[in-house]
C-alpha cells in the first residue's frame, strides 16, 4: 500500500470536471485507489463517492493505492492531481 497527501489549491476545489477526469483515470488503473477527506474514505473510481465529499480549496486529502502496480498507479494520479488541483 502506498499513499500520498495533497492540499487542494484549485479555487473551485474538486469540482465536477476535474472529479470526472480523476475518476476516469483511476478507473483505468488496476489497484484499489481511495481518497480520504476528513474522516471519510471513498473509492476513487466512484464519481458519486468523490462528489459527495464536496472538497473545497484548502482541503487536505490522502490518496491510497493498494494492489498490483500501486506505485505506478499512484504516480499517474499524482501527475494529474499536481497539474490540475493540488500540491
VMD Tcl script that draws the C-alpha trace (Angstrom):
set ca {
  {0.00 0.00 0.00}
  {1.26 3.47 -0.90}
  {-0.27 6.81 -0.06}
  {0.27 10.49 -0.62}
  {-1.21 13.61 0.97}
  {-2.28 16.67 -1.01}
  {-3.57 20.15 -0.28}
  {-6.22 21.30 -2.76}
  {-5.18 24.63 -4.31}
  {-7.75 24.97 -7.08}
  {-10.11 27.89 -6.38}
  {-13.07 25.65 -7.12}
  {-11.80 22.66 -5.13}
  {-12.51 19.30 -6.69}
  {-15.48 20.18 -8.86}
  {-17.36 18.14 -11.46}
  {-14.94 18.40 -14.40}
  {-11.76 17.60 -12.50}
  {-13.56 14.95 -10.42}
  {-14.77 13.20 -13.58}
  {-11.26 13.25 -15.05}
  {-9.76 11.91 -11.83}
  {-12.32 9.11 -11.57}
  {-11.81 8.22 -15.24}
  {-8.05 7.98 -14.72}
  {-8.41 5.91 -11.53}
  {-10.86 3.57 -13.28}
  {-8.23 2.73 -15.89}
  {-5.76 1.59 -13.24}
  {-5.63 -1.88 -11.69}
  {-5.07 -1.23 -7.95}
  {-7.72 -0.24 -5.45}
  {-7.49 3.53 -5.16}
  {-9.15 5.50 -2.41}
  {-9.37 9.11 -1.31}
  {-9.73 10.14 2.32}
  {-11.09 13.57 3.29}
  {-11.56 14.32 6.97}
  {-12.91 11.05 8.37}
  {-14.49 9.70 5.19}
  {-12.79 7.40 2.70}
  {-14.28 6.75 -0.75}
  {-13.38 4.61 -3.74}
  {-11.68 6.97 -6.20}
  {-13.27 5.01 -9.04}
  {-16.72 6.28 -7.94}
  {-17.82 9.71 -9.15}
  {-20.71 9.74 -6.67}
  {-18.40 8.95 -3.79}
  {-15.93 11.66 -4.74}
  {-18.56 14.33 -5.37}
  {-20.32 13.51 -2.08}
  {-17.28 14.82 -0.19}
  {-17.66 18.40 -1.51}
  {-13.91 19.04 -1.29}
  {-13.10 22.74 -1.37}
  {-9.97 24.86 -1.69}
  {-7.50 24.33 1.14}
  {-8.73 20.82 1.94}
  {-6.20 18.13 2.75}
  {-6.82 14.76 1.11}
  {-4.97 11.44 1.18}
  {-4.83 9.18 -1.88}
  {-4.06 5.50 -1.26}
  {-3.29 2.80 -3.84}
  {-3.24 -0.89 -2.92}
  {-2.57 -3.83 -5.20}
  {-0.62 -4.69 -8.34}
  {1.37 -1.80 -9.79}
  {0.33 0.50 -6.92}
  {3.47 2.67 -7.23}
  {2.89 3.29 -10.93}
  {-0.80 3.96 -10.37}
  {-0.12 6.49 -7.63}
  {2.42 8.23 -9.86}
  {-0.17 8.64 -12.63}
  {-2.71 10.00 -10.14}
  {-0.02 12.29 -8.70}
  {0.85 13.69 -12.13}
  {-2.81 14.56 -12.77}
  {-3.51 16.00 -9.33}
  {-0.43 18.24 -9.31}
  {-1.29 19.58 -12.76}
  {-4.98 20.15 -12.10}
  {-6.00 20.60 -8.47}
  {-3.46 20.22 -5.67}
  {0.08 20.45 -4.45}
}
mol new
graphics top color blue
foreach p $ca { graphics top sphere $p radius 0.5 }
foreach p [lrange $ca 0 end-1] q [lrange $ca 1 end] { graphics top cylinder $p $q radius 0.2 }
display resetview
